[in-house]
Amino acid sequence: MNDNEANNEIPVVAIEDLSKPIRDDEVEWRVLRKGEKNGRVWAHLAPYVDSRAIQKRLDKCCGAANWQNRVATVGIPTLQGKKAEDTGTSGGFGMTVGIGIRIGGDWIWKWDGADFSRGMEITKSAISDGLKRAACLWGIGRDLYDLPMTFAQRVEKGRAPKDIDPRRVVTFRQGSDYYWALAPLLGAIGAPSLHPKNPPAQTSGERPKAQQEPAGAAEQG
């Protein structure tokens, strides 16, 4: 093996580093469900890996020249003739995204995809979603699927204060009003977060506040 071939080889430890626990500064949050009970608004949140965090982790673990991605538009045959408005998609098409990593001189690919959704920038959204799913096949962000159900630590009407980390803020509409919800730190809901600014993990036997159900949340359906 010559020097160039040796430089192209990715050590096994670097590939394993792809699946290291996600940090707080690598995630964003979205609202899965929301509701109101006894005048109190609640929100059920889910974390997901930011696409730029995926790129940074691939750069760090593999080297910028040793990974790439490809995209393709595909039809989705499983619609079986149903109308787009009946399926929540834009006509049964989506994007497949592959992430290839060069290992020992060979490119190894893993692919996944996402439907086109309604709204603005549907192609960009489908590519981003497909990238996150393909990254999960390589282990990036897979640990997030093991986290328990998470309720917002705080829900308030209006805009969030400027001193709160915007990555932990999710905005949504309930009725005719807009609210913001504060997502918990990953370490508070059982994730082995690596963010250096995180407070120590809870040591008491109490259930973390992030998992406590707000009044009326049991009647989510």
C-alpha positions as CSV (number, residue, x, y, z in Angstrom):
1,M,0.0,0.0,0.0
2,N,1.4,3.4,-0.9
3,D,1.2,6.6,1.2
4,N,-1.8,7.9,-0.7
5,E,-3.8,4.8,-0.2
6,A,-2.8,4.8,3.5
7,N,-4.0,8.4,3.8
8,N,-7.4,7.5,2.3
9,E,-8.1,4.7,4.8
10,I,-10.4,5.7,7.7
11,P,-9.5,4.1,11.0
12,V,-12.3,2.0,12.6
13,V,-12.3,4.2,15.6
14,A,-13.2,7.2,13.5
15,I,-16.2,5.4,12.0
16,E,-17.3,4.4,15.5
17,D,-17.0,8.1,16.5
18,L,-19.9,8.9,14.2
19,S,-22.3,7.2,16.6
20,K,-21.1,9.1,19.7
21,P,-23.9,10.7,21.7
22,I,-25.3,13.9,20.2
23,R,-24.6,17.1,22.1
24,D,-27.0,19.9,23.0
25,D,-25.4,22.2,20.4
26,E,-26.0,19.7,17.6
27,V,-29.8,19.4,18.0
28,E,-32.9,21.3,17.2
29,W,-36.4,20.6,18.4
30,R,-39.8,20.3,16.9
31,V,-43.3,20.1,18.4
32,L,-44.8,16.6,18.0
33,R,-48.1,17.3,19.8
34,K,-49.6,20.2,21.7
35,G,-52.8,21.0,23.5
36,E,-54.5,22.9,26.2
37,K,-56.2,21.7,29.4
38,N,-57.6,23.8,32.2
39,G,-56.2,27.0,30.6
40,R,-52.7,25.5,30.4
41,V,-50.9,25.0,27.1
42,W,-48.5,22.1,26.9
43,A,-46.2,20.8,24.1
44,H,-44.6,17.4,23.5
45,L,-41.2,17.9,21.8
46,A,-38.7,15.8,19.9
47,P,-35.0,16.5,19.2
48,Y,-33.4,16.0,15.8
49,V,-29.9,16.4,14.5
50,D,-29.1,19.7,12.7
51,S,-27.9,19.0,9.1
52,R,-24.8,21.2,9.6
53,A,-23.9,19.2,12.7
54,I,-24.0,16.1,10.5
55,Q,-21.6,17.7,8.1
56,K,-19.2,18.8,10.9
57,R,-19.2,15.3,12.4
58,L,-18.5,13.7,9.1
59,D,-15.7,16.2,8.5
60,K,-14.2,15.5,11.9
61,C,-14.5,11.7,11.8
62,C,-13.8,11.0,8.2
63,G,-12.0,14.1,6.8
64,A,-13.7,16.5,4.4
65,A,-12.3,14.7,1.3
66,N,-13.4,11.2,2.5
67,W,-17.2,11.6,2.5
68,Q,-19.8,12.8,0.0
69,N,-23.6,12.8,-0.6
70,R,-25.8,12.3,-3.5
71,V,-29.5,13.0,-4.1
72,A,-32.1,11.7,-6.5
73,T,-35.8,12.3,-7.1
74,V,-38.0,9.2,-6.8
75,G,-41.6,8.3,-7.2
76,I,-43.3,6.5,-4.3
77,P,-45.3,3.5,-5.6
78,T,-46.9,2.8,-2.3
79,L,-49.5,5.5,-2.9
80,Q,-51.5,2.9,-5.0
81,G,-53.4,5.5,-6.9
82,K,-54.4,7.6,-3.9
83,K,-54.7,11.4,-4.3
84,A,-51.9,13.5,-2.9
85,E,-54.3,15.4,-0.5
86,D,-55.3,12.0,1.0
87,T,-51.7,11.1,1.8
88,G,-50.2,14.4,3.0
89,T,-47.6,14.3,0.3
90,S,-47.0,16.4,-2.9
91,G,-48.1,13.8,-5.4
92,G,-46.2,10.8,-4.3
93,F,-42.6,11.9,-5.0
94,G,-39.6,12.4,-2.7
95,M,-35.9,12.5,-2.5
96,T,-33.4,9.8,-1.7
97,V,-30.1,10.9,-0.2
98,G,-27.0,8.8,0.1
99,I,-23.9,9.4,2.3
100,G,-20.8,7.8,1.0
101,I,-17.6,7.3,3.1
102,R,-14.3,6.3,1.6
103,I,-12.9,3.4,3.6
104,G,-9.7,1.8,2.5
105,G,-10.0,3.3,-0.9
106,D,-13.5,2.1,-1.5
107,W,-16.7,4.2,-1.3
108,I,-19.4,2.7,1.0
109,W,-22.8,4.1,0.6
110,K,-25.9,4.2,2.8
111,W,-29.2,5.6,1.5
112,D,-32.5,6.8,2.9
113,G,-35.2,9.3,1.8
114,A,-38.1,11.5,2.6
115,D,-41.3,12.5,1.0
116,F,-41.9,16.0,-0.5
117,S,-44.1,17.8,2.1
118,R,-46.4,20.7,1.5
119,G,-45.2,24.2,2.2
120,M,-42.2,26.3,1.1
121,E,-38.9,24.9,-0.1
122,I,-40.2,21.4,-0.4
123,T,-37.1,20.1,-2.2
124,K,-34.7,21.6,0.4
125,S,-36.8,20.1,3.2
126,A,-36.9,16.6,1.6
127,I,-33.1,16.7,1.0
128,S,-32.5,17.8,4.6
129,D,-34.8,15.1,6.0
130,G,-33.2,12.4,3.8
131,L,-29.7,13.5,4.9
132,K,-30.6,13.1,8.5
133,R,-32.1,9.7,7.9
134,A,-29.0,8.6,5.9
135,A,-26.8,9.9,8.7
136,C,-28.7,7.8,11.2
137,L,-27.8,4.7,9.1
138,W,-24.2,5.6,9.8
139,G,-25.0,6.0,13.5
140,I,-25.2,9.8,13.7
141,G,-28.1,10.8,16.0
142,R,-29.4,7.3,16.4
143,D,-29.2,7.7,20.2
144,L,-31.9,10.3,20.0
145,Y,-34.4,7.6,19.2
146,D,-33.8,6.1,22.6
147,L,-34.9,9.2,24.6
148,P,-38.1,9.1,26.5
149,M,-41.2,11.2,25.8
150,T,-40.3,14.8,26.4
151,F,-42.5,17.7,27.4
152,A,-41.4,21.3,27.2
153,Q,-40.0,22.6,30.5
154,R,-41.7,25.9,29.9
155,V,-44.5,27.2,27.6
156,E,-45.3,30.9,27.4
157,K,-47.3,33.1,25.0
158,G,-45.4,35.6,22.8
159,R,-41.7,35.6,22.1
160,A,-39.0,34.0,24.1
161,P,-36.5,36.1,26.1
162,K,-33.3,37.0,24.3
163,D,-31.2,35.4,27.0
164,I,-32.4,31.9,26.3
165,D,-30.5,29.7,23.9
166,P,-32.4,29.9,20.6
167,R,-31.6,26.2,19.9
168,R,-33.8,25.3,22.8
169,V,-36.7,27.4,21.7
170,V,-39.6,26.1,19.6
171,T,-42.4,28.3,18.5
172,F,-45.9,27.1,17.6
173,R,-49.5,28.2,17.3
174,Q,-52.3,27.1,19.6
175,G,-55.7,28.4,18.7
176,S,-55.2,32.0,17.6
177,D,-52.2,32.7,19.7
178,Y,-48.5,32.0,19.3
179,Y,-46.4,30.4,22.0
180,W,-42.8,29.4,22.6
181,A,-41.6,26.3,24.4
182,L,-38.3,25.6,26.1
183,A,-36.7,22.3,25.3
184,P,-34.8,20.5,28.0
185,L,-31.1,19.8,28.0
186,L,-30.4,16.3,26.7
187,G,-28.8,15.3,29.9
188,A,-32.0,16.1,31.8
189,I,-33.9,13.4,29.9
190,G,-31.4,10.6,30.1
191,A,-29.1,11.3,27.2
192,P,-25.3,11.2,27.9
193,S,-24.8,14.7,26.6
194,L,-21.3,15.9,26.0
195,H,-21.9,19.7,25.9
196,P,-19.4,21.3,28.2
197,K,-21.8,23.9,29.5
198,N,-24.4,21.4,30.6
199,P,-25.2,21.3,34.3
200,P,-24.5,18.1,36.2
201,A,-27.0,15.3,35.6
202,Q,-29.8,15.0,38.1
203,T,-28.8,12.7,40.9
204,S,-31.9,12.5,43.0
205,G,-34.6,9.9,42.6
206,E,-37.1,12.4,41.3
207,R,-38.3,12.2,37.8
208,P,-36.7,14.9,35.6
209,K,-39.0,17.8,35.0
210,A,-38.7,17.4,31.3
211,Q,-40.6,14.1,31.6
212,Q,-43.3,15.2,34.0
213,E,-46.7,15.3,32.3
214,P,-48.4,18.7,32.6
215,A,-52.0,18.8,33.7
216,G,-54.3,17.3,31.1
217,A,-51.4,16.0,28.9
218,A,-52.6,12.4,29.5
219,E,-55.6,13.3,27.3
220,Q,-53.4,14.1,24.3
221,G,-55.4,12.2,21.8
